[in-house]
Amino acid sequence: MTDGPENPYGGPQQPYQQQPPPYGYGQPYAYRPPAPKHPSATTAMALGIVGLAGIMTCAGVTLVVSPFAWAIGGRAVREIDAAPPGTIGGRDEANAGRIMGIIGTVALILAVLAVIAFVVLIVAVSPDSGSTTYSDY
């Protein structure tokens, strides 16, 4: 007889060695629910979309909400970055709202400057801008 268990398939039995699992298998996946979104993240993104979409649909009147999108989105991004990682979500939405707010605010400033230039041009070219009055006739 032999001193140890015999291998039924022939040859000496090797001690059991656990092989590492193939990549991606065997490791338990710990499900972690997504972090709750910052309350202002969706607001900033919605205001940014409304501000930019209104350029074509409402003759640019909705551009007045763009500075608010910029401010709300910037504040939300700062608060998300200041929180411990993984505790507050929605950074992408807040950042998108901030960027759309910046673009809309620049467009608003350009539109206001264009209106001012148009008014100045109308006043400068107007034939009634002379120094004569009705009492001179």
DAZI-V693030 format. One record per residue. N is the residue number from 1. RES is the residue in one letter. OMEGA is omega in whole degrees, -180 to 180 (999 if undefined). NEAR is the number of other ideal C-beta (glycine too) atoms within 8 Angstrom. D_LAST is the distance of its C-alpha to the last C-alpha in Angstrom with 1 decimal. Layout:
# DAZI-V693030
n={N,N}
res={RES,RES}
omega={OMEGA,OMEGA}
near={NEAR,NEAR}
d_last={D_LAST,D_LAST}
This chain:
# DAZI-V693030
n={1,2,3,4,5,6,7,8,9,10,11,12,13,14,15,16,17,18,19,20,21,22,23,24,25,26,27,28,29,30,31,32,33,34,35,36,37,38,39,40,41,42,43,44,45,46,47,48,49,50,51,52,53,54,55,56,57,58,59,60,61,62,63,64,65,66,67,68,69,70,71,72,73,74,75,76,77,78,79,80,81,82,83,84,85,86,87,88,89,90,91,92,93,94,95,96,97,98,99,100,101,102,103,104,105,106,107,108,109,110,111,112,113,114,115,116,117,118,119,120,121,122,123,124,125,126,127,128,129,130,131,132,133,134,135,136,137}
res={M,T,D,G,P,E,N,P,Y,G,G,P,Q,Q,P,Y,Q,Q,Q,P,P,P,Y,G,Y,G,Q,P,Y,A,Y,R,P,P,A,P,K,H,P,S,A,T,T,A,M,A,L,G,I,V,G,L,A,G,I,M,T,C,A,G,V,T,L,V,V,S,P,F,A,W,A,I,G,G,R,A,V,R,E,I,D,A,A,P,P,G,T,I,G,G,R,D,E,A,N,A,G,R,I,M,G,I,I,G,T,V,A,L,I,L,A,V,L,A,V,I,A,F,V,V,L,I,V,A,V,S,P,D,S,G,S,T,T,Y,S,D,Y}
omega={-179,-178,-176,179,-178,178,-178,-178,178,179,-179,-179,178,177,-176,176,-179,178,178,-180,176,-177,178,-179,172,179,-180,180,179,180,178,-180,-179,179,178,-179,173,-176,-177,-176,-180,178,-180,-180,179,178,178,179,-180,-180,-178,-180,-179,178,-178,-172,-175,179,174,-179,-177,178,-179,178,-177,177,178,177,179,-177,-178,179,178,179,-180,179,179,-180,178,180,-179,-179,175,-177,176,-179,180,179,177,-178,-179,179,180,179,177,177,179,-179,177,176,177,-179,180,179,176,178,177,179,178,179,178,177,179,178,178,179,179,179,179,180,179,180,-178,-175,-177,-179,180,-175,180,-177,180,178,-179,-180,180,-176,999}
near={2,4,3,5,4,6,8,4,4,4,5,4,8,5,4,4,5,4,4,4,6,5,3,4,6,5,6,3,4,4,4,5,4,5,8,5,10,12,6,11,17,10,10,18,15,9,15,18,9,10,16,12,9,14,11,4,6,7,4,10,7,12,14,8,12,19,11,9,18,13,9,15,21,10,9,16,12,8,10,14,7,5,8,4,4,5,6,11,10,12,12,6,12,18,10,12,19,16,10,16,21,10,10,18,12,8,13,13,8,8,10,8,8,8,8,8,8,8,8,8,8,8,8,7,6,7,4,4,7,5,3,5,5,4,4,5,4}
d_last={140.1,137.0,135.4,132.0,130.4,130.7,128.0,128.8,127.2,129.4,129.0,128.5,125.8,122.8,121.3,118.2,115.0,111.6,109.3,105.6,103.6,101.4,97.8,95.9,99.0,101.0,98.4,97.5,93.8,92.5,89.7,86.9,84.2,80.6,78.9,76.4,72.8,70.4,68.4,65.0,65.9,65.2,62.0,60.6,61.5,60.0,56.7,56.6,57.2,54.6,52.0,52.7,53.2,49.9,48.0,48.7,49.2,46.5,43.8,45.0,44.4,48.1,47.8,47.2,50.9,51.9,51.8,54.1,56.4,56.5,57.3,59.9,61.5,61.8,63.3,65.8,66.8,67.5,69.5,71.5,72.3,73.4,75.8,79.3,79.6,80.1,79.1,75.5,74.3,70.9,69.9,68.9,66.6,65.0,64.5,63.0,60.5,59.7,59.1,56.9,55.0,54.4,53.2,50.9,49.5,48.7,47.1,45.1,43.8,42.9,41.0,39.1,38.2,37.1,34.8,33.2,32.8,31.3,28.7,27.9,27.6,25.3,23.0,23.2,22.5,19.8,16.6,14.6,16.3,13.8,12.4,8.7,7.7,5.8,5.5,3.8,0.0}
